[in-house]
Amino acid sequence: MNWICLCCVGLLGFQAIPDALLRKLESTYPVPNEEIVSQCSGIIILGGVFKSAQLFKEHDQISIGEAAERATVPLGLLRKNPNLELVFSGGEGSLFKTGIGEAFVAKTFFERQGIDPKRIYLEADSRNTRENAQNTAKLLGKRCSETWLLVTSASHMPRSVSEFERSGIHVIPYPVDFQTTKTTDWNKYSIAESILRWQTALHEWVGIFVYKYTS
């Protein structure tokens, strides 16, 4: 029995296995071209970008997490397309509130990068993807019928698009934060790295299943 357990643990280290699950999610939507981007009303960014708001509160410095592309890619698009507006959707996921949610940190980040505050709209109450969609729909109101770029991690995009469409928002997916390439060599072996990828893949696949069968 011990040998079986050791073998199972050992197999977890092969990155190609969780990568196959992630790749299926990440390849669902292509990155739209510049022409499509220029025709949109704005960009909706989902939270999960910035680290603890408490860090910002104490040090007045903005820390970006592993999904940094959720902030850096839209920043480039906003600078290149001054017609685009920005909606950031993300509240506090912690049990004990600090009073400074991720949306406030995001606003500060984009303002410090030179984006006009008049272009920025915040949705600061969401705790999960479903609430991101529902609360953003309330914020946009009749403007849900306009075309919005939806920016989130590529593996998170299938679940996000489903929820935003269900909420009546017309979105074009703009996936970022890719974790996989077209193939993964079997010689890539790291238990620590692979477990993180397993966690991400299972979180998204389970989330898709749960969201599909719950209202």
C-alpha positions in Angstrom: 0.0 0.0 0.0 2.8 2.4 0.8 4.4 1.8 -2.5 1.1 2.5 -4.3 0.8 5.8 -2.4 4.4 6.7 -3.3 3.8 5.9 -7.0 0.7 8.1 -7.0 2.6 11.0 -5.4 5.3 10.5 -7.9 3.0 10.6 -10.9 1.7 14.0 -9.6 5.0 15.5 -10.5 4.6 15.0 -14.3 3.5 18.5 -15.5 2.1 17.2 -18.8 -0.9 15.7 -17.1 -2.4 18.8 -15.4 -1.2 20.8 -18.4 -3.5 18.8 -20.6 -6.5 19.8 -18.5 -5.4 23.4 -18.4 -4.7 23.5 -22.2 -8.2 22.4 -23.0 -9.6 25.4 -21.0 -7.0 27.9 -22.3 -7.5 27.0 -26.0 -11.3 27.7 -25.9 -11.1 31.3 -27.0 -8.5 33.2 -29.2 -7.1 36.6 -28.3 -9.1 39.2 -30.4 -7.2 41.4 -32.9 -6.7 45.1 -32.6 -9.7 45.9 -34.9 -12.1 44.1 -32.6 -10.6 45.7 -29.5 -11.0 49.2 -31.0 -14.8 48.6 -31.6 -15.6 47.8 -28.0 -17.0 50.1 -25.4 -14.6 49.1 -22.7 -12.8 46.4 -20.8 -14.1 44.4 -17.9 -11.3 43.0 -15.7 -12.0 40.3 -13.1 -10.4 40.5 -9.7 -7.6 38.2 -8.5 -4.9 40.5 -9.8 -3.6 42.4 -6.8 -2.3 41.0 -3.5 -3.5 41.9 0.0 -5.1 45.3 0.3 -3.5 45.5 3.7 -0.1 45.6 2.1 -1.2 48.6 0.1 -2.8 50.2 3.2 0.4 49.9 5.2 3.0 50.6 2.6 1.2 52.6 -0.1 2.7 50.2 -2.7 0.7 48.1 -5.0 1.6 44.4 -5.2 0.6 42.4 -8.2 0.1 38.6 -8.0 0.8 35.8 -10.4 -2.1 36.8 -12.7 -0.4 40.2 -13.4 -1.4 40.1 -17.0 -5.0 40.8 -15.9 -3.7 44.3 -15.2 -0.8 44.9 -17.5 -2.4 43.7 -20.8 -5.5 45.9 -20.3 -3.3 48.8 -19.4 -1.6 48.7 -22.8 -5.0 48.4 -24.5 -6.3 51.4 -22.6 -3.3 53.5 -23.5 -3.6 52.5 -27.2 -7.4 53.0 -27.3 -8.5 56.2 -25.5 -12.1 55.4 -26.3 -12.2 52.4 -24.0 -13.6 52.5 -20.6 -12.6 50.2 -17.7 -14.8 48.2 -15.3 -12.9 46.4 -12.5 -15.0 43.8 -10.7 -13.6 42.5 -7.4 -14.3 42.9 -3.7 -12.8 41.4 -0.6 -12.5 37.6 -0.4 -11.1 37.6 3.1 -13.2 36.6 6.2 -12.3 39.8 8.1 -12.7 42.9 6.1 -10.0 45.5 5.9 -12.2 48.3 4.4 -10.0 48.4 1.3 -11.2 46.0 -1.4 -9.3 45.0 -4.5 -11.3 47.3 -6.7 -10.0 50.3 -4.8 -6.4 49.1 -5.2 -7.1 48.5 -8.9 -8.4 52.1 -9.3 -5.3 53.4 -7.6 -3.0 51.3 -9.8 -4.6 52.5 -13.1 -4.7 56.1 -12.0 -1.0 55.9 -11.1 -0.3 54.5 -14.5 -1.9 57.6 -16.1 -5.4 56.4 -16.9 -8.1 59.1 -16.5 -10.3 58.4 -13.4 -13.3 59.3 -15.5 -12.8 56.2 -17.6 -12.7 53.9 -14.5 -15.8 52.2 -13.0 -15.7 49.9 -9.9 -17.7 47.0 -8.8 -16.4 46.2 -5.3 -18.8 43.7 -3.8 -18.1 40.5 -5.7 -16.6 37.5 -3.9 -16.7 35.0 -6.8 -17.2 34.7 -10.6 -21.0 34.5 -10.5 -21.2 37.7 -8.4 -18.7 39.4 -10.7 -21.2 38.9 -13.6 -24.3 39.7 -11.7 -23.0 42.8 -10.0 -21.3 44.1 -13.2 -24.7 43.7 -15.0 -26.3 45.9 -12.3 -23.5 48.4 -12.7 -23.8 48.6 -16.5 -27.6 48.5 -16.7 -28.7 49.2 -20.3 -25.1 49.3 -21.4 -24.9 45.5 -21.0 -26.0 45.3 -24.7 -22.8 47.2 -25.8 -19.7 45.1 -26.6 -17.2 44.7 -23.8 -13.9 42.9 -23.6 -13.8 40.4 -20.8 -10.3 40.0 -19.4 -9.3 37.2 -17.0 -6.9 34.3 -16.9 -7.3 32.0 -19.9 -8.1 28.9 -17.8 -10.8 30.9 -16.0 -12.3 32.3 -19.2 -14.8 29.5 -20.1 -16.6 29.7 -16.7 -16.5 33.5 -16.8 -17.9 33.9 -20.3 -20.8 31.6 -19.4 -21.7 33.6 -16.3 -21.5 37.0 -18.0 -23.6 35.8 -20.9 -26.1 34.4 -18.5 -26.2 37.8 -16.8 -27.0 39.5 -20.1 -23.7 41.2 -20.8 -22.4 41.1 -24.4 -18.7 40.2 -23.9 -15.8 39.3 -26.2 -13.3 37.1 -24.4 -9.7 38.5 -24.1 -7.8 35.7 -22.4 -4.5 36.5 -20.6 -2.2 34.8 -18.1 -1.6 31.6 -20.1 0.0 28.8 -18.2 0.5 26.2 -21.0 2.0 26.0 -24.5 0.9 23.8 -27.4 2.7 20.8 -25.9 4.4 19.8 -22.6 7.5 17.6 -22.6 7.2 14.6 -20.3 10.7 15.5 -19.0 9.2 18.4 -17.1 8.9 17.1 -13.6 8.2 19.1 -10.4 5.8 18.0 -7.7 5.4 21.5 -6.3 4.7 23.1 -9.7 2.5 20.3 -10.9 0.3 20.4 -7.7 -0.3 24.1 -8.3 -1.4 23.3 -11.8 -3.6 20.4 -10.7 -5.2 22.8 -8.2 -6.0 25.4 -10.9 -7.3 22.9 -13.3 -9.5 21.0 -10.9 -10.8 24.3 -9.5 -11.9 25.5 -12.9 -13.4 22.1 -14.1 -15.3 21.6 -10.9 -16.4 25.2 -11.0 -17.7 24.8 -14.5 -19.7 21.7 -13.5 -21.1 23.4 -10.3 -22.1 26.6 -12.1 -23.7 24.7 -14.9 -26.1 22.8 -12.6 -26.8 25.6 -10.1 -28.7 28.9 -10.6 
